[in-house]
């Protein structure tokens, strides 16, 4: 396994870090010692409420009393509306196994620390408390005494040591230590300070570490139970080979990688976990994926009643968005924020609210654009790489886009012409960056394309590349219903480029093949909406080299930077400078304003280099919520680095039908 595959494997599974959210949405200063606030609090249990079916198991002697199942100081969740009642099932839908990341964000967001509901503070979760040293090189955690895995086994520092030393930093299992645990190219060390306490010690400052930990659904330190997985470890068990093969794996390394990368969470219901609900099915095995209440869940409401209130969660495994839309209109979905909640569908959904028994809630989006166009600046094809790398070529294509026409036709006249740039609501908003080259100006487009050296055959024919052949490339878009507006916008846009002599064709692929093409660097160009509009420091991948399936405008530059030049393609100096600022200055800077200044310099370089092309401002987001579902806030965030709905504590949801 190469370095690249190892690192990207982590990303696909939600295992590597996203950049930490800082600035106005991040932590203030470097004092990160905690007195829990925001989404939860601490305190001894004063009540003994639990679900009736759990009480029945206690009465029959099949389950220990609640006091023996909860930690000494469980996390107290403050309900949005008020304490709920036990019962009912939360109904939703997934479109194929590729939708599993929604499980990470909705059910699997039980990290050591998490974001509060306002995306402003990092707060304790599995950890009862934490503290970062003044030099940002040591982070101390205290776990909740008495916390247990879903099978009743105590969760202790033994699990943390196993996850970190025997899996995450064992190069036989994980070839590359995740960037979240690196400083100066060195892996952090783990120091045990007690049965329920430990320190993560870095070789240098890691000011963004806590934000990074909070920004990833499925943190590795809280989902790798030692008592379950050690029997499959070749160094720890003589029967590891046979045990792994008995579970359908080729061997122990494959099994442990599946556990570390997160796949096992949704394919092996026997894996103990800390989640509110436990899977009864493996994803992709049927038409439903069902979850039932975890009897050892470790959060309570202010009255001491054990959460979750809901008996379970039931996901329909749908084939396409039309099926999901019909289920929503029929009142068969309690909460939905993807696939069907498009601009085009909103009038239909609005009209169906009364019959369907649902309403809308607001999603404040971190999306950067409606259509971010990313020419692959590291294309394997040398001719295309030369063409795409010409800034005048990119500017010419931008001037050739009639953005208002796309806005009117695809987005119901909502939005304004916009580049890949922070939104007006962001502290990093830069109007010049956002509006440069957004005028529809065919003459300016022709001028810049001529200046790039790609002249037209016969004066009005196709433009010729450096090889003397007409410029032609494919624009990759994911097939399916996740973001149908991308394809709609492309179909209007590409003829505009044809008018100025550039031929581009749509390459629509299913999400699996799309991912494979991007990972192999076999795409010419890519479109997505992209993250980082509200908080670019949390997700800078649309502005600078950073690997991701959906921001792959320079994947081989990132590989070169990450491997110290051993692999990939050497990037130009501006890209190197962006990477240096982000990985060195922002990592060592302990003051929030200093980090924000560094991010502004990264954005200034992005503005000057004009790596990518945008079409219009991201549209306001919305979700659908059943009228009977309680404790769902009227507004929350929609962002890759804010795991949602996990961030609003779905364990507090209850239903009154």
JOCOR-V63597 format. One record per backbone hydrogen bond with DSSP energy under -0.5 kcal/mol. CO is the residue of the C=O (numbers start at 1). NH is the residue of the N-H. If there is no record, write none. Layout:
# JOCOR-V63597
co=CO nh=NH
co=CO nh=NH
This chain:
# JOCOR-V63597
co=2 nh=6
co=3 nh=7
co=4 nh=8
co=5 nh=9
co=6 nh=10
co=7 nh=11
co=8 nh=12
co=9 nh=13
co=10 nh=15
co=10 nh=16
co=11 nh=14
co=20 nh=22
co=22 nh=25
co=23 nh=26
co=27 nh=29
co=30 nh=32
co=37 nh=39
co=37 nh=40
co=39 nh=78
co=41 nh=76
co=49 nh=306
co=51 nh=54
co=51 nh=55
co=52 nh=56
co=53 nh=57
co=54 nh=58
co=55 nh=59
co=56 nh=60
co=57 nh=62
co=57 nh=63
co=58 nh=61
co=65 nh=68
co=65 nh=69
co=66 nh=69
co=66 nh=70
co=71 nh=74
co=75 nh=77
co=75 nh=300
co=76 nh=41
co=76 nh=78
co=77 nh=79
co=77 nh=302
co=88 nh=311
co=88 nh=312
co=89 nh=91
co=90 nh=314
co=91 nh=334
co=91 nh=335
co=92 nh=316
co=94 nh=96
co=94 nh=318
co=96 nh=99
co=97 nh=100
co=98 nh=101
co=99 nh=102
co=100 nh=103
co=100 nh=104
co=101 nh=105
co=102 nh=106
co=103 nh=107
co=103 nh=108
co=105 nh=646
co=108 nh=110
co=108 nh=218
co=111 nh=126
co=112 nh=125
co=112 nh=127
co=114 nh=123
co=116 nh=119
co=121 nh=116
co=121 nh=123
co=123 nh=114
co=126 nh=144
co=129 nh=142
co=130 nh=34
co=131 nh=140
co=132 nh=32
co=133 nh=136
co=136 nh=206
co=137 nh=202
co=138 nh=133
co=139 nh=200
co=140 nh=131
co=141 nh=198
co=142 nh=128
co=142 nh=129
co=143 nh=145
co=144 nh=147
co=145 nh=72
co=147 nh=155
co=149 nh=152
co=153 nh=149
co=154 nh=156
co=156 nh=159
co=156 nh=160
co=157 nh=161
co=158 nh=162
co=159 nh=163
co=160 nh=164
co=161 nh=165
co=161 nh=166
co=162 nh=166
co=162 nh=167
co=163 nh=168
co=164 nh=169
co=167 nh=170
co=169 nh=171
co=170 nh=173
co=170 nh=174
co=173 nh=175
co=178 nh=181
co=179 nh=182
co=181 nh=188
co=183 nh=186
co=186 nh=183
co=189 nh=191
co=189 nh=201
co=190 nh=192
co=191 nh=199
co=194 nh=197
co=195 nh=157
co=196 nh=143
co=197 nh=193
co=197 nh=194
co=198 nh=141
co=199 nh=191
co=199 nh=201
co=200 nh=139
co=200 nh=202
co=201 nh=189
co=206 nh=209
co=208 nh=212
co=209 nh=213
co=210 nh=214
co=211 nh=215
co=212 nh=216
co=213 nh=216
co=214 nh=115
co=215 nh=217
co=219 nh=222
co=220 nh=223
co=225 nh=228
co=225 nh=229
co=226 nh=230
co=229 nh=232
co=230 nh=233
co=232 nh=234
co=233 nh=236
co=233 nh=237
co=237 nh=240
co=239 nh=243
co=240 nh=244
co=241 nh=245
co=242 nh=246
co=243 nh=247
co=244 nh=247
co=244 nh=249
co=245 nh=248
co=251 nh=255
co=252 nh=256
co=253 nh=257
co=254 nh=258
co=255 nh=259
co=256 nh=260
co=257 nh=261
co=258 nh=262
co=258 nh=263
co=258 nh=264
co=262 nh=265
co=263 nh=266
co=263 nh=267
co=264 nh=267
co=264 nh=268
co=266 nh=283
co=268 nh=271
co=273 nh=150
co=276 nh=294
co=278 nh=292
co=282 nh=285
co=287 nh=317
co=289 nh=315
co=290 nh=280
co=290 nh=281
co=291 nh=313
co=292 nh=278
co=293 nh=295
co=294 nh=297
co=298 nh=75
co=299 nh=307
co=300 nh=77
co=301 nh=304
co=305 nh=301
co=309 nh=87
co=311 nh=293
co=312 nh=90
co=313 nh=291
co=314 nh=92
co=314 nh=316
co=315 nh=289
co=316 nh=94
co=316 nh=318
co=318 nh=96
co=320 nh=324
co=321 nh=325
co=322 nh=326
co=323 nh=327
co=324 nh=328
co=325 nh=329
co=326 nh=330
co=327 nh=332
co=328 nh=331
co=334 nh=626
co=336 nh=624
co=338 nh=340
co=340 nh=342
co=342 nh=346
co=343 nh=347
co=345 nh=349
co=346 nh=350
co=347 nh=351
co=348 nh=352
co=350 nh=353
co=352 nh=356
co=353 nh=357
co=353 nh=358
co=357 nh=627
co=359 nh=625
co=361 nh=623
co=362 nh=364
co=362 nh=636
co=363 nh=365
co=363 nh=621
co=364 nh=638
co=366 nh=532
co=366 nh=533
co=368 nh=421
co=371 nh=373
co=372 nh=374
co=372 nh=528
co=373 nh=375
co=373 nh=613
co=374 nh=526
co=375 nh=377
co=376 nh=379
co=380 nh=382
co=381 nh=385
co=382 nh=386
co=383 nh=387
co=384 nh=388
co=385 nh=389
co=387 nh=390
co=389 nh=391
co=390 nh=394
co=391 nh=395
co=392 nh=396
co=393 nh=397
co=394 nh=398
co=395 nh=399
co=396 nh=400
co=398 nh=401
co=399 nh=441
co=400 nh=402
co=401 nh=403
co=402 nh=406
co=403 nh=407
co=404 nh=408
co=405 nh=409
co=406 nh=410
co=406 nh=411
co=407 nh=411
co=407 nh=413
co=407 nh=414
co=411 nh=414
co=416 nh=617
co=419 nh=421
co=423 nh=426
co=426 nh=429
co=430 nh=434
co=431 nh=435
co=432 nh=436
co=434 nh=419
co=435 nh=438
co=439 nh=441
co=441 nh=445
co=442 nh=446
co=443 nh=447
co=444 nh=448
co=445 nh=449
co=446 nh=450
co=447 nh=451
co=448 nh=452
co=449 nh=454
co=450 nh=453
co=453 nh=455
co=455 nh=464
co=456 nh=459
co=457 nh=460
co=457 nh=461
co=462 nh=457
co=463 nh=471
co=465 nh=468
co=469 nh=465
co=471 nh=503
co=473 nh=505
co=474 nh=476
co=474 nh=525
co=475 nh=507
co=476 nh=527
co=477 nh=509
co=481 nh=484
co=483 nh=486
co=483 nh=487
co=484 nh=488
co=485 nh=489
co=486 nh=490
co=487 nh=491
co=488 nh=492
co=489 nh=493
co=490 nh=494
co=493 nh=496
co=493 nh=497
co=494 nh=498
co=495 nh=499
co=496 nh=500
co=497 nh=500
co=497 nh=502
co=498 nh=501
co=501 nh=463
co=501 nh=503
co=502 nh=504
co=503 nh=473
co=505 nh=475
co=506 nh=508
co=507 nh=477
co=507 nh=509
co=509 nh=479
co=510 nh=514
co=511 nh=515
co=512 nh=516
co=513 nh=517
co=514 nh=518
co=515 nh=519
co=516 nh=520
co=517 nh=522
co=518 nh=521
co=521 nh=380
co=524 nh=376
co=525 nh=476
co=526 nh=374
co=528 nh=372
co=530 nh=368
co=533 nh=423
co=535 nh=538
co=535 nh=539
co=539 nh=542
co=540 nh=543
co=540 nh=544
co=548 nh=551
co=551 nh=553
co=553 nh=377
co=554 nh=557
co=554 nh=558
co=555 nh=559
co=556 nh=560
co=556 nh=569
co=557 nh=561
co=558 nh=562
co=559 nh=563
co=560 nh=565
co=561 nh=564
co=563 nh=566
co=572 nh=575
co=572 nh=576
co=573 nh=577
co=574 nh=578
co=575 nh=579
co=576 nh=580
co=577 nh=581
co=578 nh=582
co=579 nh=583
co=580 nh=584
co=580 nh=585
co=581 nh=586
co=584 nh=588
co=585 nh=589
co=587 nh=207
co=588 nh=590
co=591 nh=595
co=592 nh=596
co=593 nh=597
co=594 nh=598
co=595 nh=599
co=596 nh=600
co=597 nh=601
co=598 nh=602
co=599 nh=603
co=600 nh=604
co=601 nh=605
co=602 nh=606
co=603 nh=607
co=604 nh=608
co=605 nh=609
co=606 nh=610
co=606 nh=611
co=613 nh=373
co=615 nh=418
co=616 nh=370
co=621 nh=363
co=623 nh=361
co=624 nh=336
co=625 nh=359
co=626 nh=629
co=628 nh=656
co=630 nh=654
co=631 nh=633
co=634 nh=362
co=636 nh=364
co=637 nh=639
co=638 nh=366
co=639 nh=642
co=642 nh=639
co=643 nh=647
co=645 nh=648
co=646 nh=649
co=649 nh=652
co=650 nh=653
co=651 nh=308
co=651 nh=309
co=653 nh=310
co=654 nh=630
co=655 nh=657
